[in-house]
Amino acid sequence: MNLKQLFDKILALVLIILFSPIYIIVSLLILLKMGRPIFFRQQRPGYKEKIFGIYKFRTMTNEKDENGELLPDEKRLVGIGKFIRSTSLDELPQLFNVLKGEMSFVGPRPLLIEYLNLYNETQKRRHDVLPGITGWAQVNGRNAISWEQKFEYDVWYVDHKSFSLDMKILWLTFLKVLRRSGISSDSSVTMEKFRGTKS
């Protein structure tokens, strides 16, 4: 375990204890407004593309159309779910991923498994470090920038990672959360799926 991982684990444990009242409040709100499940868990690729289960608070309803298909994101992300996402409270359960050593506070965001075969060789380098709750791409646009720009920022972080850069990213993340900026893309309430980089 290196110093960054030790710092991550200690800070994650402290924050889990400090934020325990928030965990309880958010869990009760989700239970009352949307029902079960309270948490959203999904398989994601992490360091060296190793698969792990990421935790989030659920922000979308399970509403379906007449064919039994889930409604579009913008119709399922309403009320309390929209508030939880806009304040980034949905990311809090990832502190447990950090405590388990599957994630770091700072690093490229863990994305969908289906994207693994779509990355070019440069983009794949985003998996050369632990994924993070926040990262260089998140403080430079988050969901308001293109996938290609995100991956450029991710790889730049891999090549320039340092303790001072991590502290800068954490501070900028705090400011972003306060301003609730970059949460949505220009054409979606979340982010369109990555389809691969055109050559």
Backbone hydrogen bonds in HBPLUS format (Angstrom, degrees):
<---DONOR---> <-ACCEPTOR-->    atom                        ^
c    i                          cat <-CA-CA->   ^        H-A-AA   ^      H-
h    n   atom  resd res      DA  || num        DHA   H-A  angle D-A-AA Bond
n    s   type  num  typ     dist DA aas  dist angle  dist       angle   num
A0006-LEU N   A0002-ASN O   3.04 MM   4  6.34 155.0  2.11 150.5 158.2     1
A0007-PHE N   A0003-LEU O   2.87 MM   4  6.05 161.6  1.90 149.6 154.6     2
A0008-ASP N   A0004-LYS O   2.84 MM   4  6.04 159.4  1.88 149.0 155.2     3
A0009-LYS N   A0005-GLN O   2.97 MM   4  6.15 164.1  1.99 148.4 151.6     4
A0010-ILE N   A0006-LEU O   3.06 MM   4  6.24 166.1  2.08 152.0 155.6     5
A0011-LEU N   A0007-PHE O   2.95 MM   4  6.04 170.2  1.96 154.8 158.0     6
A0012-ALA N   A0008-ASP O   2.81 MM   4  5.89 157.7  1.86 149.9 157.1     7
A0013-LEU N   A0009-LYS O   3.04 MM   4  6.17 161.0  2.08 144.9 149.4     8
A0014-VAL N   A0010-ILE O   3.06 MM   4  6.31 162.5  2.09 150.1 154.8     9
A0015-LEU N   A0011-LEU O   2.90 MM   4  6.09 164.3  1.93 153.2 157.4    10
A0016-ILE N   A0012-ALA O   2.89 MM   4  6.04 154.5  1.95 149.9 156.9    11
A0017-ILE N   A0013-LEU O   3.18 MM   4  6.41 158.3  2.23 146.5 151.3    12
A0018-LEU N   A0014-VAL O   2.96 MM   4  6.23 163.7  1.99 150.2 155.2    13
A0019-PHE N   A0015-LEU O   2.75 MM   4  5.75 159.2  1.79 150.6 156.1    14
A0020-SER N   A0017-ILE O   3.36 MM   3  5.28 162.7  2.39 101.1 105.8    15
A0022-ILE N   A0019-PHE O   2.84 MM   3  5.20 120.6  2.19 110.2 126.1    16
A0023-TYR N   A0019-PHE O   2.97 MM   4  6.34 154.2  2.04 155.9 164.3    17
A0024-ILE N   A0020-SER O   3.12 MM   4  6.36 158.2  2.16 148.3 153.1    18
A0025-ILE N   A0021-PRO O   2.98 MM   4  6.23 163.7  2.00 149.2 153.3    19
A0026-VAL N   A0022-ILE O   2.90 MM   4  5.99 176.1  1.90 157.7 159.0    20
A0027-SER N   A0023-TYR O   2.97 MM   4  5.97 156.9  2.03 142.6 149.8    21
A0028-LEU N   A0024-ILE O   2.99 MM   4  6.19 157.0  2.05 147.9 153.7    22
A0029-LEU N   A0025-ILE O   2.97 MM   4  6.24 157.0  2.03 151.0 157.5    23
A0030-ILE N   A0026-VAL O   2.99 MM   4  6.22 163.1  2.02 153.0 156.8    24
A0031-LEU N   A0027-SER O   2.97 MM   4  6.13 160.8  2.01 146.3 152.2    25
A0032-LEU N   A0028-LEU O   2.90 MM   4  6.05 157.3  1.95 148.9 154.7    26
A0033-LYS N   A0029-LEU O   2.88 MM   4  5.91 159.2  1.92 149.2 155.1    27
A0034-MET N   A0030-ILE O   2.74 MM   4  5.27 156.7  1.79 141.6 149.2    28
A0035-GLY N   A0030-ILE O   2.93 MM   5  6.18 127.7  2.20 144.8 150.2    29
A0035-GLY N   A0031-LEU O   3.15 MM   4  4.18 126.7  2.45  97.2 109.3    30
A0058-ARG N   A0038-ILE O   2.90 MM  20  5.68 175.0  1.90 150.0 148.3    31
A0040-PHE N   A0056-LYS O   2.66 MM  16  5.05 169.8  1.67 149.1 152.5    32
A0056-LYS N   A0040-PHE O   2.89 MM  16  5.05 136.4  2.08 147.6 158.0    33
A0042-GLN N   A0054-ILE O   3.17 MM  12  5.46 151.5  2.26 141.1 149.7    34
A0054-ILE N   A0042-GLN O   2.84 MM  12  5.46 163.7  1.87 158.5 152.9    35
A0044-ARG N   A0052-PHE O   2.79 MM   8  5.56 162.2  1.83 165.1 171.2    36
A0052-PHE N   A0044-ARG O   2.87 MM   8  5.56 158.5  1.91 158.4 164.5    37
A0046-GLY N   A0050-LYS O   2.63 MM   4  5.10 155.5  1.69 136.5 145.2    38
A0049-GLU N   A0046-GLY O   2.92 MM   3  4.93 140.9  2.08 136.9 128.2    39
A0050-LYS N   A0047-TYR O   3.12 MM   3  5.75 167.0  2.13 118.4 122.4    40
A0048-LYS N   A0127-HIS O   2.78 MM  79  5.21 172.1  1.79 157.6 155.6    41
A0057-PHE N   A0090-ASP O   3.02 MM  33  4.48 155.9  2.08 120.6 128.4    42
A0061-THR N   A0076-ARG O   3.02 MM  15  4.99 160.0  2.06 129.5 133.1    43
A0071-LEU N   A0063-GLU O   3.02 MM   8  6.04 164.6  2.04 148.9 146.4    44
A0065-ASP N   A0069-GLU O   2.74 MM   4  5.47 154.6  1.80 153.1 158.1    45
A0068-GLY N   A0065-ASP O   2.98 MM   3  5.35 163.8  2.01 116.3 119.7    46
A0075-LYS N   A0072-PRO O   2.95 MM   3  5.54 145.5  2.07 116.7 126.6    47
A0076-ARG N   A0072-PRO O   3.24 MM   4  6.57 131.9  2.49 145.1 158.0    48
A0076-ARG N   A0073-ASP O   3.00 MM   3  5.14 137.6  2.18 102.2 114.8    49
A0077-LEU N   A0073-ASP O   2.80 MM   4  5.86 134.0  2.01 157.7 170.0    50
A0081-GLY N   A0078-VAL O   3.06 MM   3  5.55 129.9  2.32 152.3 142.6    51
A0083-PHE N   A0079-GLY O   3.22 MM   4  6.58 156.2  2.28 149.4 156.2    52
A0084-ILE N   A0080-ILE O   2.91 MM   4  6.13 164.2  1.93 152.5 156.5    53
A0085-ARG N   A0081-GLY O   3.03 MM   4  6.21 158.7  2.08 147.5 153.0    54
A0086-SER N   A0082-LYS O   2.90 MM   4  6.01 161.9  1.94 147.6 153.2    55
A0087-THR N   A0083-PHE O   3.06 MM   4  6.18 143.3  2.20 148.4 156.3    56
A0089-LEU N   A0084-ILE O   2.96 MM   5  5.15 128.6  2.24 157.4 162.9    57
A0088-SER N   A0085-ARG O   3.00 MM   3  4.88 156.4  2.05 102.6 109.9    58
A0091-GLU N   A0088-SER O   3.18 MM   3  5.70 160.0  2.22 111.0 116.6    59
A0092-LEU N   A0089-LEU O   3.17 MM   3  5.54 159.0  2.21 111.3 117.3    60
A0094-GLN N   A0091-GLU O   2.95 MM   3  5.71 157.5  2.00 125.9 133.0    61
A0095-LEU N   A0092-LEU O   3.00 MM   3  5.90 169.6  2.01 129.3 131.5    62
A0096-PHE N   A0093-PRO O   3.05 MM   3  5.85 157.7  2.10 119.8 124.5    63
A0097-ASN N   A0094-GLN O   2.99 MM   3  4.88 122.4  2.33  92.4 107.4    64
A0098-VAL N   A0094-GLN O   3.01 MM   4  6.43 149.0  2.11 146.4 154.7    65
A0099-LEU N   A0095-LEU O   2.94 MM   4  6.19 156.3  1.99 141.6 148.2    66
A0100-LYS N   A0096-PHE O   3.00 MM   4  6.17 142.4  2.15 138.0 147.4    67
A0102-GLU N   A0097-ASN O   2.95 MM   5  5.29 145.6  2.07 167.4 161.1    68
A0103-MET N   A0097-ASN O   3.32 MM   6  5.53 140.5  2.49 115.0 112.3    69
A0101-GLY N   A0098-VAL O   2.97 MM   3  5.08 152.8  2.04 104.0 112.8    70
A0104-SER N   A0131-PRO O   2.75 MM  27  6.04 155.0  1.82 156.1 164.3    71
A0133-ILE N   A0104-SER O   3.08 MM  29  6.64 134.5  2.30 144.3 155.8    72
A0134-THR N   A0105-PHE O   3.07 MM  29  6.27 156.0  2.13 148.8 155.7    73
A0107-GLY N   A0134-THR O   2.90 MM  27  6.29 151.0  1.99 150.0 159.5    74
A0132-GLY N   A0108-PRO O   2.97 MM  24  5.45 148.7  2.07 114.8 124.3    75
A0115-TYR N   A0112-LEU O   3.13 MM   3  5.63 160.4  2.17 111.6 117.6    76
A0116-LEU N   A0113-ILE O   3.05 MM   3  5.68 161.5  2.08 121.0 126.2    77
A0118-LEU N   A0115-TYR O   2.81 MM   3  5.12 156.5  1.87 115.4 123.3    78
A0124-LYS N   A0120-ASN O   3.03 MM   4  6.25 146.4  2.15 155.1 164.7    79
A0125-ARG N   A0122-THR O   3.07 MM   3  5.60 152.5  2.14 112.0 119.9    80
A0126-ARG N   A0123-GLN O   3.19 MM   3  5.97 170.2  2.20 121.1 123.5    81
A0127-HIS N   A0124-LYS O   3.09 MM   3  6.06 171.1  2.10 125.9 128.3    82
A0128-ASP N   A0125-ARG O   3.01 MM   3  5.30 157.3  2.06 117.5 117.5    83
A0138-GLN N   A0135-GLY O   3.07 MM   3  5.18 120.1  2.44  96.8 111.7    84
A0139-VAL N   A0135-GLY O   3.22 MM   4  6.63 149.4  2.32 152.2 159.5    85
A0140-ASN N   A0137-ALA O   3.17 MM   3  5.03 149.2  2.27  95.7 104.8    86
A0142-ARG N   A0137-ALA O   3.06 MM   5  5.84 161.1  2.10 142.1 140.9    87
A0144-ALA N   A0141-GLY O   2.87 MM   3  5.23 160.9  1.90 139.7 138.5    88
A0143-ASN N   A0182-GLY O   2.83 MM  39  5.41 149.6  1.93 165.9 157.7    89
A0150-LYS N   A0146-SER O   3.02 MM   4  6.33 157.7  2.07 148.4 154.8    90
A0151-PHE N   A0147-TRP O   2.94 MM   4  6.26 162.3  1.97 158.0 161.3    91
A0152-GLU N   A0148-GLU O   3.03 MM   4  6.24 150.1  2.12 143.3 151.4    92
A0153-TYR N   A0149-GLN O   3.03 MM   4  6.31 158.2  2.07 151.2 156.3    93
A0154-ASP N   A0150-LYS O   2.86 MM   4  6.18 153.5  1.93 148.9 157.4    94
A0155-VAL N   A0151-PHE O   2.96 MM   4  6.13 166.7  1.97 150.8 152.9    95
A0156-TRP N   A0152-GLU O   2.96 MM   4  6.08 152.0  2.04 141.9 150.5    96
A0157-TYR N   A0153-TYR O   2.96 MM   4  6.19 151.6  2.04 145.7 152.7    97
A0158-VAL N   A0154-ASP O   3.08 MM   4  6.46 155.5  2.14 146.0 152.4    98
A0159-ASP N   A0155-VAL O   3.11 MM   4  6.39 150.6  2.20 147.1 153.9    99
A0160-HIS N   A0156-TRP O   3.03 MM   4  6.18 125.3  2.34 139.9 154.6   100
A0160-HIS N   A0157-TYR O   3.06 MM   3  5.06 138.5  2.23  98.9 111.0   101
A0161-LYS N   A0157-TYR O   2.81 MM   4  5.32 110.9  2.30 158.9 162.6   102
A0166-ASP N   A0162-SER O   2.99 MM   4  6.23 157.6  2.04 147.6 153.9   103
A0167-MET N   A0163-PHE O   2.99 MM   4  6.28 156.6  2.04 150.2 156.0   104
A0168-LYS N   A0164-SER O   3.05 MM   4  6.26 152.0  2.13 141.8 149.4   105
A0169-ILE N   A0165-LEU O   2.90 MM   4  6.18 158.8  1.95 152.5 158.0   106
A0170-LEU N   A0166-ASP O   2.92 MM   4  6.16 157.7  1.97 151.0 157.0   107
A0171-TRP N   A0167-MET O   3.05 MM   4  6.24 157.6  2.10 145.2 150.7   108
A0172-LEU N   A0168-LYS O   2.94 MM   4  6.18 163.8  1.96 151.9 156.5   109
A0173-THR N   A0169-ILE O   2.82 MM   4  5.94 145.9  1.93 143.6 153.6   110
A0174-PHE N   A0170-LEU O   3.05 MM   4  6.28 153.3  2.12 142.9 149.1   111
A0175-LEU N   A0171-TRP O   3.15 MM   4  6.53 154.7  2.22 146.9 153.1   112
A0176-LYS N   A0172-LEU O   2.91 MM   4  6.16 152.6  1.98 143.9 151.9   113
A0177-VAL N   A0173-THR O   2.88 MM   4  6.13 157.8  1.93 155.4 160.5   114
A0178-LEU N   A0174-PHE O   3.14 MM   4  6.38 157.3  2.19 144.3 150.1   115
A0179-ARG N   A0175-LEU O   3.04 MM   4  6.31 149.9  2.13 144.8 152.9   116
A0180-ARG N   A0176-LYS O   2.71 MM   4  5.74 119.4  2.07 139.5 156.9   117
A0181-SER N   A0176-LYS O   3.38 MM   5  5.73 153.0  2.46 141.4 148.2   118
A0185-SER N   A0190-THR O   3.16 MM   5  6.30 134.3  2.38 150.7 163.8   119
